[in-house]
Amino acid sequence: MNHNILNRLYNSETIKQKTDLFTVAGKWFFYYILIGLIAGLGSVIFHYLCQVGFHFFMDMLAGYRPPAPAGEAHLFHPSNTPLNRWMLLFMPAFGGILSGWIVYTFAPEAEGHGTDAVIDAYHERGGFIRGRIPFVKTLASVLTLTTGGSGGREGPIAQIGAGFGSFFATKLGLSERERRIMLAAGMGAGIGSIFRAPLAGALFAAEVLYRDPEFESEVIIPAGISSVVAYCVFCLVFGWGSLFRSGDFMFDNPLELGPYTILAFVLVGGGFFYIKSFYGVNRIFKSINIPNHIKPAIGGLLTGTIGFFLPQALAFGYGYAEMALHNQLPTILLVGIAFGKILTTSFSIGSGGSGGVFGPSIVIGGALGGAVGRMFHHIIPNIVTQPGAFVVVGMAGFFASVSNAPISTIIFVSEMTNSYHLLLPSLLVCSLAYVLSRPWTIYIRQVPSKINSPAHRGDFFLDILAGIKVRELLPKLRKVQLVPEDMPFDNFKNLFSTSRQHYFPVVDKNNRLTGIFSINDVRSVLFDEEINRVIIMKDIANRDIIFTTPSEDLNEVMKKFTVRNLQRIPVVKDDDHSALLGMLDRREVIEFYNQRLREIQSQKK
């Protein structure tokens, strides 16, 4: 009977534990779905506003109607306004003054390309983003991008999605760790939806946080759930399919890896110029002593000056990337688009305008890839048979060279172009581009690795300590004066007067450890003559010894140090806890940890 009762109790407790597990999992699943819904709706609104603004400013006022990518048709019928290059000259300045006023009046941290602000919030601000940021970023970015400013959509939508994730976590009173995860989930959802690349969006949110090839593992699943939901919301409104429709490209000739290798070096050179141009312009504008909201207008005027002669370098430019995929643009124009886009993006966003840097990178990389592909097709047509394939690989390789995010970039471009047969050359080019461009990045808020992130400092303290065994510190153990357990206290006073020890191990006649005491334990009886004559050290020693062994890790040792606020603990043999090897000092443990940390950091460089 008792056995049956125990079984019932056990089964009841097991069911309760499973129920609690499903309840917690269900709660978080609901949170990530909600973040995906809001990020998806944010993408829908942002994309619609971009279409409205572009139709009004670029089409109706300036008569500029660039081609659209195959998966993103224009929502409005084109007007009959003839092309007016003078409007193209001044329109970006008009958008710059409006966006600059909005940003620097309501949320100065919304300036720039956005993704860096999210990365900084993840590492340095406990995942916190002010609630007004998504709204300010949306309006400012729409004005910058639809009046001809060169930029992408990932920066604004990253801040929109991440901003809601952060706001939601803050309202729920969640921890900093949970808020960081929800922030990253929102970023991945926003980017994955608006570029129709849900898997890449989730991987990008986990990879872009670091310069080294690391992923924030706890972010991938939440960002994946949110990204899938956001992608479905976006596609339900604007249709399914990839952003670009590329040809049926195949990789079936190993000799083609030679031209792809050369492409990698071209992309690295272009990426270096892009980053230096972007942050060079940024430094110049920061040094100019004029009101901040005027600076994007000046950047817009410089952008318009380039657009006057090369309209293809304005706005998004995805349609020209689509044309390059189908080998419809001459080589000289492709080179012009690449370098024109680098300059217009530097002026538009580097001056303080609002927009992303991923979108322009796709166009720049695609144009450089197309130019290289066309040249090799002309020289060795039997080996390079499809110049458009170099456009796909160029898109991936260029962004890998400027972002330090090679893996997610490969998936990004594969999803955006619906071309998965070029994974091998993409992997080669992205790997080479990443290795060659390690010293620089477009995302300056990236930290080298998890060990350098404030979000993980406590985690790594424990991880590093847990990886060090006490045996590694055996040469640093302190030899101490042993106290026989039958020593009279009067005799110990003579020993104590000449000793600098704070802890005294007590041993029996065979020098086997039987107890330990500190100077604090004897302080109260040190000058009591009556007690001094009747007690021996065995009476004072604490037999409940806190010790460690060579096979124990330093994480456990640190716990033992703190349980009684000890400065030293005895180290004994693994197979004989009465055989004392020496005393381990807390400062030695901390110093050894710092030394190991320096070694790890030097290996990361």
N, C-alpha and C positions, 0 to 999 in steps of 0.2 A: 504493500500500500504506500509506504513511504517512498519507495522507488518510483512509483507512478507519479506521486506528487512532485518529486524532484524533476522528473522528465517534463511534466507540464510547465513547471517554473522555468526550466531551461529553454523549452520551446517558446514560451511566452516572451522571455528576454531576447531570444534570437529574432523573433518576429518584430519586436519593438525596435531592435537595432537596425534591422533591414528597412523598417518603415521610416525611421529617422534618416537613414542614408538616402532613401528615395526622396524624402521631403526636402532635404538640403540640396540634392542634385537637381530636383525639379525647380526649386527656387532660383538657383543660379542659371539653369537653362532658360527660365522665363526672363531673367534679367538680360541675358545675351540676345534673346529673340527681340526683346523690346528695344535694345540698343540698335539691333539690325534694322528694325522697322523705322526708327527715327532717322538713322543714318541714310537709309534708302529713300525716305521721304525728303531728307535734306538734299540728297543727290538729285532727286527729281526736280525740286524747286530751283536748285542752283542751275541745273542744266537748262530748265525752261527759261529762267531769267537771262541766261547767257544767250539763248536763241532769240529772245525778244529784243534784248539790247543790241545784239549784232545786226538783226534785221533793221532796226531803227537807225543806229548810228552808221554802220558800215555800208549797208545796202541802200537805204532810202536817202541818207544825207550825202554819203561819199561815193555811192555807185560802185563799191568794191564788193564783188561776189566770188570769193575763192571757192574752189571745189570742196565738197564735203567727203569724208571717208564713207565707204560703202555702207557701213553699219550705222551711220548717223546722218540720215537725210535731214535737210532743212525743214523746219516745221512750217515755214511761211513761203508763199509764192514770191519769187524775186520781183523787185520793182523795175521800173523802166529808167531809173536815174542813170545817166552816163557817168563813167568813171571821172572823178574830180580829184586829181593828185594834190591840189592845194588843201582840200579837206583832209586828205590822208596825212598831210604835213602837220596840221594843227589839231586834229581830232584826238590823238593820244595825249596831248598836253591838256586838253579839256577834261578828259577822263582822269588824268593824273591829279589835277587840282581838286576835283571833286572827291576822289578816293583819299587823297592826302588829308583833306579837311575832316572827312569822316573818321579816318583811323586815328589821327593825332588829337582829335577832339574827344573821342569816346574810349579808345582802347589802343594806345601806342604799341602794345605788344603784338597787335594784329598786322603790323607792317611786315614786308618781306615775303618769303616764300612759304611760311606757315609750318612746314614739316619740322623745321628746326625748333620752332616754339614748342611743338608737341614732344619732341625728343628731350628738350630741356625740362619740360614739365614732368616727364617720366623720371628723369634722373635726379633733378635738383629740387622739385617742388612737391614731391609726394603725390604726383599725378593731378595736381590742382590746376584748373583753368577757369578763369572767371566766366560766369554765365553769359555775359554779354558778347563774348568773343565770337561765337558762331554767327551771330546776327551782323556784327560789324564786319567780320571777315567776308561774309556773303556779299553784302552791298559793295564794299570796297573792291573786291575781286571782280565782280560783275562790271563795275565801271571801268576798271583798268583794262580788262580783257576784251570787252565788247567795243571799246573805242579805238582798238588797234594795238593796244599794249601787248607785247609778246610775253606769254606766260602759260602755265599749265593749270589744270584743274585739281591736281592731287594735293597741293598745298592748302588751298581753301577748304576742300572737302575733308582733308585730314583734320583740320582744326574744327570743322563743323561736327564731324562724327566724334572726335576725341573730346570736344567740349561738352557734348551731351553726356558721353560716358562719365566724364569727370563730375559734371553737375548732378547726375543721377546718383552716383556713388556718395557724393557729399550729402545730398538730401537724405539718403538712407543711413547716414552715419557710419559708413563702412571704414575699415582701416586703410592706411596709406597703401599697403600692398594690394588690397582689393580694388582701391581706386585706380592704381596704376594699371592693373589688368583691364579694368573697364574702359579706361582711357585708350589703351592700345587696341582693344576690341572695336571701339568706335572708329579709330583711325583706319584699321584694316577694312572695316565694313564700308566706310565712305569711299576709300580708294578702290576697293574691289568692285563696288557697284558702278561707279561712274566710268571706269575703264573696262567694264564687263569682264573682269578677271578675278573672280572670287577667291580662288586658291592662291593666286599671286598676292592679292591684297592681304590675306592672313599671314603669309610668309614674310611679306615686306614689313608688316607691323612688328614682327618678331626679329627681323634681321637688321633693319635700318638703325636700330638703337646703338649698334656697336661698329667700330672700325674693323676689328678683327672678325674673322669668319665665325661668328657665334650667333646663336639663336636664343631668344628669350623663350625658353620652352613652355613656361606656364602661360604664355600669351597665345600660343598657336591655336589651341582648341577653342577658347573663347572667341578669338578673332575669326576662326573658321566658321563657327556657328553664326555669328553676327554678319559676316561677309556674305554667306549664302543667302540669308534672309534679305539683306539689303540689295543684293544682286537681283533677286526675284522681284522685289518691289520695283526696282528701276526698270527691269525688262518688261514687266507687266504694263508699264506706261508707255515706254518707248520702243518696245519690240525686242525680240530675242536675237541672238547672234553675236558675233565678234565685232570689234570696232573696225578692223580692216578685213578685207577679203583678198588674200594673197593667192598667187597661182599655186599649182600643185608642185611645189618645189620638193626636190629629192636630193639627198647626198649619196652618191654612188661611185665617186671617184676619189681615192685617197690623195691623188696628186693635187686636188683642189685645196688641200690643207695648206699648201704653200702660199697661194694668194690670200687665204684666210689669215695666215700668220702675219703677212704684211698688212692686212687690214687692221689687225689688232694694234700694230704700232701707229698706224694713221689715227686710229680712234683715241689712243692714249695721248698723242700730240694734240688732237682737237680738244680732248677733255682737259688737258693742262691749260690750254689757251682759254677755254670756257671758264674754268674756276678762277684763273688769274684775272681775266677780264671782269668777271662778275664781282669779285671782292675788291679788285682795284677800283672799279667804279663806285662800289659801296663806300670804300674808305675816302675817296675824293668827296663824295656828297656829304659824308659825316663831318668832314673838315670844313665845309663851306658854312660860313656864319650867316645863314638866312633862316627864316622860319621853316620848320620841318615840313609843313603841309605844302610849301611851295616847291620843294625838291622833286616830288614825283611829276610835277608839271614840267620842270626843266628836263627830267629824264624822258618824259613823254614827247617833248619837242625834238630831242635828239633821236628818239625812236622814229618819229614822223619824218625826220630828214632822211633817214635810211629808207623808210617806206615810200617816200616820194619817188625814189629811183628804183627800189626793189620791193614792190608791194607784197611779194611772196614771203617776206620776212616778218610781216605783221601778224598779229592775233595768234590763233592756234596753229595753223599750218598743217593740220592732219590730212587734209585733202591732197596736198602736194606729196606727203609721204605715201599716200595711196597710189598716186600716179607714178612715183618712183618704183613702187612694188611691181608695177606693170610695165616698167621700162619706157615710160612715156615722156620723160624729161631729158633734155640734153645734158651732157656732163658739166659744161660750164655753168649752167643754171643750178645744178645740184650743188656745186662748190659754192656758188654765190648764196644760195639759200642757207647752207651750213654756216658760213661765216657771218652772213647778215643776221641770222637768227641768234648767233652767239652775242652779237653786239646789241641787237634790239632787246634781248632778254636782260642783258646786263644793265642797259639804260632803264628799262621799264620797271624791273623788280629791284635791281641794285640801288636805285635812287630812293627807294622807300615805297614803291607801288606794291600792289597786292596781287600775288599769283604764285603758281608753282613752278618748279624747275624740272619736273619729270617730263611733262608734255613737250617742252622745247627740246629736251634731250633726245626724245624719240624722233623728232623731226630732224635734228642735227645729225644724230647717228645714222638715221635712214638715208639722209642725203649724202653723207660721206661714204656710207656703204655702197650706195647706188653709183657714185662716181668711181669708186675703186672697182666695183663689179663691171661697169661698162668698159673701163680701160683694159682690164684683164680679158674681157670678152673680145675686145678688138685685137689684143695681142695673141691670146691663146684660146680661140673660140672652141676648140675641141675639148678643152679641159673645163673652162668656165663657160658653161652653156646657158646659164640662167642668171643674168645680172641682178634680177629681182631678189634672188636668194641672199645676196650680199646686203640688201636693204634690211631684211629681217635680222640677220646676224649683226649688222651695224647698229641697229636700234638697241639690241641687247648689250653689245660690247661697249658702246659709248656710255650708256648709263651705268654699267658695271664699273667703268673706269672713273666715274665722278662720284659714285654713291657708296662704294665699298659694300654693295649688296648684290653679289653676283648670282646667287642661287635664285632668289626671288625675281631678279631681273630676267633670267632665262625663262622662267615660268610666265612672267608678265607678258613678254613679247610673244611667246607661244600661244597664250590665250587670246591676246589682242589680235593676232594675225590668223588664228586658227591653223597654224602651221607647226606641226610637231615632228616633222621629218628632218628638221635642221638642228635637233638637239645636240648632236655630236659636234658640228662646227661651232655652234653657239657656246658649248661648254669650253671648247678650246680657246675661242676668242675672249670670252668673259674671264676665264681663268688667267690668261696672259695679261689682259687689261687690268685685272684686279691686282696681280702681283707687281706689275710695272708702275701702278699709280697709287701704291700704298701711302706715300707721304702726303697726299692731298685728298680733300673731299669737299663736295659742295655742301654737305651737312656738317657744319663746324661744331654743332652741339653733340655730335656723336662722342662717346667715350671709347677708349681703346678696347676695353673688355669688361666683363662683369665685375672683375676684381677692382676696377677703377670707378665703378658706379656707386654712389651713395645708397642706391636702392638695395645693394647686396653686401654692403660692408659687414654687417653682422653675420650674414650667412657665411661669408668667406672666412671670417675669423674662426667659426666653428669647423668649417670644412678643412682649413689648413691645419688646425690643431688636431683634428681627428686623423689626419694623414701622417702625423709624426708620432713615433713610438718613444717611450722613455729611454730605451736602449741607445738612441742616438745622442742622448745627453749624459750617458754614463761617464765620459771623460770630464764632465763639468760638475760631477757630484762633489760635495764638500765632505772631507773627512773630519770627524768630530771626536771630542773626548768622551769616551764611554764611562758611565757611572755604574759601579757594581751595586747590585740591589741590596747588599748587606752593609754598605758603607754607612757609618753613623753620620748624622746630619752635621755635627761639628766638623768632621773631616771634610765634608762637602763644601762648607763655608770657606775653607782654605783654598780648595780647588776653584771655587766660584770667584774668589777675589783676584785670581790671576788669569781668568778665562774671559774671552770675548763672545762666547757662545750665548745664544738665546734659547736653544732647545737642547736638552740633554737626554739621549737614549739611555735606558737602564737595562743592564744585562745580568744574566746569572753567572755562575762560576765557569760555565763553558762559553761565555761570550755570546749567548743567544738572547736575542731581544725579548724582553718581557714587559716593557713599559716605556713611557716617555713623559717628560714634563718640561715646562718652560719656566723662565725666570719669574713670570707673573704668578705661577703656581706656588712659588716659595717665598714670594715677597712678604706675605702676611706673617710668616713664622720665622723670618730671617733673624730677627733680633729678640725672639722669645727664648731666653736661656733655659727655662724649665723644659720646654718642648724639645729644644735642640739636643738635650742629653738623653732623651728616651726614644726618639724616632730614628729610623733608618730610611734610606732612600726608597726602599721597596714600598714603604707606607705612603710616600708622596706620589710615586709614579702612577700615571694613568694607564691602566691596562687595556682600555678601549682605544687601541692604536689606529690612527688613520694613516695608512701607508699606500704605496704604489709599487708596481713591479715593472721590470724592463719591457714586458709585452703590452703594457697598458698604453693607450694613446693620451696625448696631452689635453684633449678635450675633457676626458674623465679626471685627469689630474687637476685641471683648473676648477672643476666642480668641488673637488676635495679641499682645495685651497680656500674656497669661499664658504664652505659649510660651517667652518669655525673661525674664519678670518685668519688662516694660518699663513705664515711667511715661508716655512720650510716643512717638508714632510719626509719621513724616512723611505728609502728605496730598499726593498728586500728581494731576495731571489724568487723566481716564479714558483719553484718547487719546494721552497722552504721559507715561510714567512717569518721565521725567527732569525734568519741569516741576513744581517744588515750589510748593505753595500755602501751606503753613504746617505747624505741628506741632499734633497733637491730643493733649490731656492726658487721662489716664485719669479724673481727678477730674471733668473736664467731662462725660465720658460718663455717669458715675454720677449726677451732679447732673441732667443732662438726663433720664435715666431716671426719677429721683425726681419731677421736675417733671411728666413725662408720666403717671406713676402717679397723682399727685395730681389731675391733670385728669380721668383716667378715673374715679377714685373720686367726684369731685364731680359728674360726669355721671350716676353711678349713683344718687345721692341723690334 
